[in-house]
Amino acid sequence: MSWAQIAIDGLALGAAYALVALGFVLILNAAGAVNFAQGDLVMAGGFFAVVLAGLLPLEGIAVPGLALAPLVVLAGGASGWLVAEVAYRPLRRRPAETVFISTIAVGIVLQHGANGIFGAAERRTPPLVAGDALHVGGVNVTLQSLSIIATAAIVIVLLRQLLERTQLGRRLRAAAEDPEMARALGIPVRRLTALAFALGAGLAALAGLLLANVYFVTPTAGLAFMLKAYIAVTIGGWGSLRGAVAGALLVALFEVIAGRLFSATVADALLYVALLLALLFRPQGLFGEAVGRRA
């Protein structure tokens, strides 16, 4: 077992998981609600890419995933905006469990819709860039893995700049931290909340494009992505963007190592054991606020 190979594979998988978890946290911070459709939006992003790849070949030349990425993100963003308007906004003053259930319902609709349109068979998206794998010191590094890592890193940096360095980012944070005060200051909280859903869904759709080339996509794949994002956010710390990234990388590395040592089924079981231990010994997560200090 090559630890260098495991590190590359885990980093590529973790980079894609990080996009899902970041979208999850964005929506959580903006709306104070958990979007349980996030995993199914990853699945939808994979199928968006499959459809676009079939519609856009140029004179028999397959369109690379990198060219499809902006369209997939836009389609995902539109889906997220719709989720906000249908499953969140009409129910935002109801108990939190109501929004949980409504987003679960949206996920089920997406799952059955994809099954009805595409069937249960696995589909694969085109790679971001085509090319042969690189062999460095006995380590097999695919261009797809490098592309996933690079794409996710660029998106994460841009997202951080958006949230911390721009007026829009400051308004998003203000709307999330104190919606009533933000409204009093003239900040359009409703539009910004919908924008957070759109950004979160766009990140999920992009992750679907990245993951479906290596792991394929099926209508039922969303649940696994949702659980991985939930575990990553729990381990990293609820509401923390850097915690979401760190948690996603840890989940992916754990999954790859356990999968190599045992099997994918055992790896999933051990991941939930690790989650229980994390909740027992550090319930606030790696970067979360201590329970006793929350107010």
PyMOL commands that set and color helices and strands:
alter all, ss='L'
color gray80, all
select helices_A, chain A and resi 3-31+38-55+65-91+96-118+143-165+167-177+179-184+189-215+222-236+241-261+264-281+291-293
alter helices_A, ss='H'
color red, helices_A
select strands_A, chain A and resi 134-136+139-141
alter strands_A, ss='S'
color yellow, strands_A
deselect
rebuild
show_as cartoon
